[in-house]
Structure formats: C-alpha cells, structure tokens
Amino acid sequence: MEIFLWLPAAASSGPPAASDGPPMPDVSALPILLRDARPADAPRIAAIYAHHVRHGLASFEEVPPDVAEIARRMADVAGRGFPYLVAEQEGAVAGYAYASPYRARSGYRFSVENSIYLAPAMVGRGIGSRLLADLIVRCEAGPWRQMVAVIGDSANHASIRLHARMGFRSAGVLQAVGFKFGRWVDSVLMQRPLAGSGPG
Ligand SMILES: CC(C)(COP(=O)(O)OP(=O)(O)OC[C@H]1O[C@@H](n2cnc3c(N)ncnc32)[C@H](O)[C@@H]1OP(=O)(O)O)[C@@H](O)C(=O)NCCC(=O)NCCS
C-alpha cells in the first residue's frame, strides 16, 4: 500500500537558507510517500538507525547492527505480520516505523511495541507524526489492542511529544534502567489503546 502526502507549508521547520552561497532547496515542500518497507530499504534503514545508536539515547543498543542484521530484523517483523513502513522523499527513505511484539510471552500477543526513527536532517517536519499515525491505522486493521512506546531518555522531548500528540498517555518512567554514553538513562513508557479485532 502506498499513500502520498503533501507536507503543508506550515509544517516547514527546517533550517533557513544560508545567507551566502546558493539558496537551499525547500525540501519540506516536497511530497512524502508512505509505503511498506522492502528488503532493498535495509541499507538506508541501517544507516538511519546507526546514527541514532551512535549519537542518541532513544535506543539502548550501543553498537549499530550491520545491514544483514537489519534485513534479518525486517524480515522477522514482516514474517510475523506486523507493519513496517517507510517515509520516502524524492526516492530516498527519510524515516521508518514498525510494530513488533511488546513482549515475547503468549499472553502479550494483543500488544505491540512501536519503533520510529528519522534521518537526522528530516526531524521536526511532521514526518514522524505521519508515520506513527499510519502505523496506528495499520495495527488497528490487525488484532492488536494496545501499542506501547518504550522511549529511551526522559529528555527525549520530541518522541514524548510525538506520542502524546498521537493519543498515548504516560504509563510511568523506569528510572536509570539504561547505561549509555557513561551515564544512567531512564525509559519512559507510554501506551495507547488500539481498536484492533482482538478480544474486547
Ligand atoms: C522522535 C521523532 C520520530 C519525531 O518525529 P518528527 O518528525 O521529528 O516529529 P514531528 O515533526 O511529527 O513532531 C511531533 C511533535 O513533537 C514535537 N517536537 C518535534 N521535535 C521536537 C523537539 N526537538 N522538542 C520538543 N518537541 C518536539 C512537535 O512540535 C510535534 O508536537 P506538536 O504537534 O504538539 O507541535 C524524530 O524526532 C526522531 O527520529 N528522533 C530520534 C529517534 C527517536 O527518538 N525515536 C523515537 C524512539 S521511541
């Protein structure tokens, strides 16, 4: 499934054009395509995720997985029937979002965890909101009844705000459960009900 979305001018929050040199193209005005991820997206997804592993606290992984491992994870998600979406602009993957089991034990089978990462140059343009909104719609077409966000770092205001905007409520903070970049890091838990076909 493919959905074209046009970013409204009001969503433009990218950097202003430099005062010297040629004018920068206004990429925020270009259309965004949301579509299912394909195996060929693995290198770009691996590069986006590697940036956030190396420089951010959203993920508690410390060594970026290689392309083969990302491809394996993508195939695992798709093979279990969960949605895995990418946002594409001008033919390049700008970000991705997917659902996966919240926890492995069978009693958790109607709950999913969401993951969402954008290329660093593409944050703050509304793309995360569009990806997450579409991921929610896709999950509500399945059996799932709760979506859980496990957000690395209490100071990840962009992710906390994004999830709040999408109807997630705070479910608590696990304090200092992570250790990365030489310091203790919280996990912020947020959850949202889903109108999936699982038991009511
Ligand atoms: C978190 C992330 C996916 C959000 O996507 P995005 O496209 O940048 O977010 P949007 O532009 O759709 O904005 C969503 C909301 O967050 C707010 N927001 C965005 N960046 C923000 C920031 N740096 N600080 C505070 N709020 C911010 C927006 O204002 C908007 O709220 P509003 O509608 O009330 O104004 C993206 O920033 C990202 O990839 N971050 C790094 C990885 C990460 O943290 N992933 C989440 C893992 S749980």
The ligand as an SDF file (V2000), in Angstrom:
LIG
                    3D

 48 50  0  0  0  0  0  0  0  0999 V2000
   11.0110   11.2870   17.6480 C   0  0  0  0  0  0  0  0  0  0  0  0
   10.8550   11.5060   16.1540 C   0  0  0  0  0  0  0  0  0  0  0  0
   10.4530   10.1820   15.4730 C   0  0  0  0  0  0  0  0  0  0  0  0
    9.7220   12.5450   15.9600 C   0  0  0  0  0  0  0  0  0  0  0  0
    9.4760   12.7160   14.5880 O   0  0  0  0  0  0  0  0  0  0  0  0
    9.3910   14.2030   13.9890 P   0  0  0  0  0  0  0  0  0  0  0  0
    9.0020   14.0900   12.5570 O   0  0  0  0  0  0  0  0  0  0  0  0
   10.6450   14.8970   14.3120 O   0  0  0  0  0  0  0  0  0  0  0  0
    8.1720   14.8120   14.8470 O   0  0  0  0  0  0  0  0  0  0  0  0
    7.0340   15.7540   14.2910 P   0  0  0  0  0  0  0  0  0  0  0  0
    7.6510   16.8240   13.4600 O   0  0  0  0  0  0  0  0  0  0  0  0
    5.9670   14.9240   13.6740 O   0  0  0  0  0  0  0  0  0  0  0  0
    6.5130   16.4300   15.6360 O   0  0  0  0  0  0  0  0  0  0  0  0
    5.7200   15.7010   16.5600 C   0  0  0  0  0  0  0  0  0  0  0  0
    5.5330   16.5450   17.7990 C   0  0  0  0  0  0  0  0  0  0  0  0
    6.7680   16.6170   18.5170 O   0  0  0  0  0  0  0  0  0  0  0  0
    7.1590   17.9840   18.6570 C   0  0  0  0  0  0  0  0  0  0  0  0
    8.6200   18.0250   18.5390 N   0  0  0  0  0  0  0  0  0  0  0  0
    9.3430   17.6670   17.4650 C   0  0  0  0  0  0  0  0  0  0  0  0
   10.6490   17.8190   17.7270 N   0  0  0  0  0  0  0  0  0  0  0  0
   10.7130   18.2870   18.9940 C   0  0  0  0  0  0  0  0  0  0  0  0
   11.7810   18.6250   19.8650 C   0  0  0  0  0  0  0  0  0  0  0  0
   13.0690   18.5130   19.4550 N   0  0  0  0  0  0  0  0  0  0  0  0
   11.5000   19.0420   21.1130 N   0  0  0  0  0  0  0  0  0  0  0  0
   10.2230   19.1480   21.5310 C   0  0  0  0  0  0  0  0  0  0  0  0
    9.1500   18.8120   20.7620 N   0  0  0  0  0  0  0  0  0  0  0  0
    9.4090   18.4030   19.5050 C   0  0  0  0  0  0  0  0  0  0  0  0
    6.4620   18.7130   17.5550 C   0  0  0  0  0  0  0  0  0  0  0  0
    6.2930   20.0900   17.8610 O   0  0  0  0  0  0  0  0  0  0  0  0
    5.1510   17.9840   17.4910 C   0  0  0  0  0  0  0  0  0  0  0  0
    4.2840   18.3790   18.5450 O   0  0  0  0  0  0  0  0  0  0  0  0
    3.0550   19.3930   18.2840 P   0  0  0  0  0  0  0  0  0  0  0  0
    2.2390   18.7750   17.1810 O   0  0  0  0  0  0  0  0  0  0  0  0
    2.3490   19.4440   19.5680 O   0  0  0  0  0  0  0  0  0  0  0  0
    3.6920   20.6740   17.8630 O   0  0  0  0  0  0  0  0  0  0  0  0
   12.1500   12.0620   15.4820 C   0  0  0  0  0  0  0  0  0  0  0  0
   12.4680   13.2890   16.0670 O   0  0  0  0  0  0  0  0  0  0  0  0
   13.3370   11.1250   15.6270 C   0  0  0  0  0  0  0  0  0  0  0  0
   13.5740   10.2840   14.7680 O   0  0  0  0  0  0  0  0  0  0  0  0
   14.0950   11.2710   16.7330 N   0  0  0  0  0  0  0  0  0  0  0  0
   15.2680   10.4500   17.0170 C   0  0  0  0  0  0  0  0  0  0  0  0
   14.9120    8.9800   17.2750 C   0  0  0  0  0  0  0  0  0  0  0  0
   13.8350    8.8140   18.3270 C   0  0  0  0  0  0  0  0  0  0  0  0
   13.8600    9.4310   19.3790 O   0  0  0  0  0  0  0  0  0  0  0  0
   12.8810    7.9150   18.0140 N   0  0  0  0  0  0  0  0  0  0  0  0
   11.7910    7.5960   18.9110 C   0  0  0  0  0  0  0  0  0  0  0  0
   12.1300    6.3420   19.6400 C   0  0  0  0  0  0  0  0  0  0  0  0
   10.8900    5.9660   20.8900 S   0  0  0  0  0  0  0  0  0  0  0  0
  1  2  1  0
  2  3  1  0
  2  4  1  0
  2 36  1  0
  4  5  1  0
  5  6  1  0
  6  7  2  0
  6  8  1  0
  6  9  1  0
  9 10  1  0
 10 11  2  0
 10 12  1  0
 10 13  1  0
 13 14  1  0
 14 15  1  0
 15 16  1  0
 15 30  1  0
 16 17  1  0
 17 18  1  0
 17 28  1  0
 18 19  1  0
 18 27  1  0
 19 20  2  0
 20 21  1  0
 21 22  1  0
 21 27  2  0
 22 23  1  0
 22 24  2  0
 24 25  1  0
 25 26  2  0
 26 27  1  0
 28 29  1  0
 28 30  1  0
 30 31  1  0
 31 32  1  0
 32 33  2  0
 32 34  1  0
 32 35  1  0
 36 37  1  0
 36 38  1  0
 38 39  2  0
 38 40  1  0
 40 41  1  0
 41 42  1  0
 42 43  1  0
 43 44  2  0
 43 45  1  0
 45 46  1  0
 46 47  1  0
 47 48  1  0
M  END
$$$$
